[in-house]
Amino acid sequence: MSTTLWVSPDIDTWRLQREGAHRPEKICQSRDEAIDWACRVALDCAPCVIKVQDYSGNLTAQFDFSRRPRDAAA
């Protein structure tokens, strides 16, 4: 089952929230910081999709982490 992470703007912050969750997982000061954090989380819980919204609720970007990266030591 794939996890969906939403990066959405709030009044003056950006929040990272798993689809279906009642509270944000992380509050960030910028869009870039929220996307960076979401990518780190997505690597750990792949398969995962990150969806980024603008202030109007429109989808502006989507990142697909369909597989976990191979272990570098292997």
Beta strands, then each sheet from edge to edge (+ up, - down):
strand 1: 3-9
strand 2: 14-18
strand 3: 26-28
strand 4: 48-53
strand 5: 59-65
sheet 1: 3+ 2- 1+ 4+ 5-
end
